[in-house]
Amino acid sequence: MEKKRKKILVVDDDENHLTTTRELLEDEGYDVVVHQNGFGATSCICANQPDLVLLDINMPALSGDNLAPLLLGNDCTKQVPIVFYSSNDEDSLRSSVAKHGVAGYICKGDMSELRKKVLRYLRSPKNAG
């Protein structure tokens, strides 16, 4: 019996980050869906039923920190762990996580950290740190 591959949705306005992140996570054996801005992310989550959402904070028009509370309050999306995936400094990311109640954060740029933390969030969304 084949094990079901985990699905990850990456929401980011930067096409290069989307491409790089998708390729890296696909190489790790995940199914990856990308969405290029905050608008429509709720529908995308409902349609794709990902196991994890990596959400950029710094997006024009609808930023990740404004989108996160909407996702956490929506019946269709509130069960999906949301992780901020950002180039912001760690102090501001920790503060954003605490303020918005998402599962955690991953800093952009460190690919080995991305691999490790995605695996941890998929295993135990609330304790990945």
N, C-alpha and C positions, 0 to 999 in steps of 0.2 A: 504494500500500500504506500503510495507516494505521499510524503508530508506536504501539506499546503504551505506554499511560500507566503511569507509575510509581505503585506503591501504597505508602502509608505507614500504619502502625498507630500510633495515639497511645494510650498507656496512662496514665491520670490519674484520680484520684478526684474531681477538681473538675469538675463538669458544665459550668460556665461556660468553663473553660479548654478542655475538649473541644470545645464548640460553636464557640468563637472560633477555635481552631486548625484545626478541620475546615473551617470556612468559608473561612478565609484560604488554606489549602493547596488546597482545591477550586478557588478562584478562580485559583490558579496552574497549574491543569491536572492536579493529582494526583488519583488515587482515594484516598480516605481512609476507614479503618476506625477506629472508636474502641472502647476497652474501658475500663470504669470502675473497675477495681482490679487489683491484682497477681494475684489468684486467677483461674485460667483463662486467663491471658495466653499460656502455652505452647500450649494447644490452639488459641487464637485465631490465633497465629502460624502453626501448622501448617496450619490450615484455610484461611487467607487468603494465605499465601506473600507477605508484603509485601517491598518492596525496602529498607525502612528502618523501624526502630522508634524512636519518640520515647517515652522512659520517664521518668515523673516519679519523683523520689527519695522525696519526702515523702508516702507513702500509709500509712494505718493498716493494721495487721495484717501485710501483706507489702509492705515498702518496695522501691523500685526498686533500691537498692543491695544488698538481699538477693536480689531476683529476678534481677538481671543474671548472677551466677555460675551460677544454675540454667539460664538460657537459653543461656549460652555453653558449658555442659557437655552440652547436649541435642543429639542427632544431628539432630533435626528443625529446631532453631532456631539452631544455632551459626553457620550461614553468613550469617545476617541481621545487618547492622550495627545495633548498638544505640547510641543517643545519649541521654545523660541530658538531660532537658528539665525544668528546675527553676528555682525562684526563689531557690535557695541562692546565696551569693556565689561569685564566680569562683574564688577560692583553694580553697574547699572542693570545688567542682566539679572543678577540675583534679586535686585530690588523689583524689577518688572515681574519676575516669577512670583515673588511674594505678594505683590499688589494684585496680580490678575489670576492667581490660583492655577496656573498651568503646571504641567508635570515637571518642567525644568528648562534647561537651556543647553545649547551647544554653540561654542564659538566657531565662526567660520574660519577657514584657513588651515586648521590642523586636521588633516585627513585621518590620521590614526586615532585621534580623539573622537572624530565623527563615527568611525567604525565601532569603537568600544562603547560609546554612549548610546548609539542607536540600539545595539545589542542589549545593553542594560535596560533601556526604556521599554523595549519590546518584552523583556522577561518580567520586569517589575516596574510598571510605569510610575508608581508613586515614590519609589526609593532609589532612583538611579543616580541622582546627585550629579 
